[in-house]
Amino acid sequence: MTDACPPTISIQNLHLSFQNRDIFSNLCTQFLGGKFNILLGSSGVGKSSLLKMIAGLIPISQGKITWDNTLPLPRQISYMGQQDLLMPWATILHNVTLGSKLRAVKPDKNRAKQIIQQVGLVDVVHQYPSQLSGGMRQRVALARTLYENRPVVLMDEPFSALDSVTRTKMQDYTVKLLQGKTVILITHDPFEACRIGEHIQILAGKPVQIYTIPPIDGTIPRHPNDPIVQQTQADLLTLLIQKSSS
Ligand SMILES: Nc1ncnc2c1ncn2[C@@H]1O[C@H](COP(=O)(O)OP(=O)(O)OP(=O)(O)O)[C@@H](O)[C@H]1O
């Protein structure tokens, strides 16, 4: 499973409603294979729900999600939701390797420890989630997602609880480890989008649609001082303000 070619994921005329309230209709877009796809948009517009539909966590009533390889999509996905969903009874190491245990395969403890070290949690590897801060818990969830080594990685605001220095380090490490995978990452932060985005889209408007941002030059992770990052984040924020009021 880990050597599957990371697919492009296509959304065709997708519809979502909750209790007869339409969230979006006829939504069409693509998330590019092997790229960092970033999704922005105002709170409540439907970003997390779209990610959950791709992950198979919300059933599809109308429209289609397709992908361009032959493997079942759910088996290719590693999903990091907004809630960390850490198991309170398991140590940090066991939380990170939980997927292996659930699949009844021997955990790769060396790989897990390496990732835990890179996310800065080596000192708490044998502690329990209740002993950690919110930002530390989020890094455990990040480590668990990275440990899975799947071709498709869905991440819903994975760095939202982190201070700006840690956030920058985690962005760099995530880009390094997930290079060549199909990543769909939700963020509210235009700066983050411009640092690590290769294909940036905004979910916005009435009715809700997807808008694609022109590609940004340079390889990711772009340096925070890169003038392109500075300029495009300002443009992106302006666009977000425009789209949220239209
Ligand atoms: N299980 C549910 N039952 C009913 N309504 C829901 C459910 N899940 C989401 N919604 C509604 O669907 C809309 C979209 O929610 P969603 O969480 O997808 O938005 P979002 O863009 O990810 O928001 P945020 O940026 O705040 O996380 C919201 O109005 C929300 O209240």
The ligand as a MOL file (V3000), in Angstrom:
LIG
                    3D

  0  0  0     0  0            999 V3000
M  V30 BEGIN CTAB
M  V30 COUNTS 31 33 0 0 0
M  V30 BEGIN ATOM
M  V30 1 N -22.6490 16.5510 11.6780 0
M  V30 2 C -23.2120 17.7200 11.3550 0
M  V30 3 N -24.5250 17.9270 11.5540 0
M  V30 4 C -25.1110 19.0970 11.2130 0
M  V30 5 N -24.4590 20.1500 10.6860 0
M  V30 6 C -23.1300 20.0080 10.4890 0
M  V30 7 C -22.4430 18.8010 10.8020 0
M  V30 8 N -21.1330 18.9370 10.4890 0
M  V30 9 C -21.0110 20.1950 10.0050 0
M  V30 10 N -22.2030 20.8260 9.9940 0
M  V30 11 C -22.4430 22.1830 9.4890 0
M  V30 12 O -21.9450 22.2440 8.1690 0
M  V30 13 C -21.3260 23.4900 7.9290 0
M  V30 14 C -19.9040 23.2470 7.4640 0
M  V30 15 O -19.1350 22.7320 8.5630 0
M  V30 16 P -17.5940 22.4090 8.4070 0
M  V30 17 O -17.1160 21.9120 9.7250 0
M  V30 18 O -17.4010 21.5610 7.2370 0
M  V30 19 O -17.0240 23.8760 8.1050 0
M  V30 20 P -15.5050 24.3900 8.0220 0
M  V30 21 O -15.4230 25.2310 6.7980 0
M  V30 22 O -14.5660 23.2690 8.1450 0
M  V30 23 O -15.4300 25.3080 9.3220 0
M  V30 24 P -14.1680 25.6390 10.3150 0
M  V30 25 O -13.2000 26.4280 9.4840 0
M  V30 26 O -14.8150 26.4580 11.3950 0
M  V30 27 O -13.6300 24.3310 10.8100 0
M  V30 28 C -21.4450 24.3010 9.2150 0
M  V30 29 O -22.5400 25.1460 9.1010 0
M  V30 30 C -21.7000 23.2440 10.2710 0
M  V30 31 O -22.4840 23.7550 11.3020 0
M  V30 END ATOM
M  V30 BEGIN BOND
M  V30 1 1 1 2
M  V30 2 1 2 3
M  V30 3 2 2 7
M  V30 4 2 3 4
M  V30 5 1 4 5
M  V30 6 2 5 6
M  V30 7 1 6 7
M  V30 8 1 6 10
M  V30 9 1 7 8
M  V30 10 2 8 9
M  V30 11 1 9 10
M  V30 12 1 10 11
M  V30 13 1 11 12
M  V30 14 1 11 30
M  V30 15 1 12 13
M  V30 16 1 13 14
M  V30 17 1 13 28
M  V30 18 1 14 15
M  V30 19 1 15 16
M  V30 20 2 16 17
M  V30 21 1 16 18
M  V30 22 1 16 19
M  V30 23 1 19 20
M  V30 24 2 20 21
M  V30 25 1 20 22
M  V30 26 1 20 23
M  V30 27 1 23 24
M  V30 28 2 24 25
M  V30 29 1 24 26
M  V30 30 1 24 27
M  V30 31 1 28 29
M  V30 32 1 28 30
M  V30 33 1 30 31
M  V30 END BOND
M  V30 END CTAB
M  END
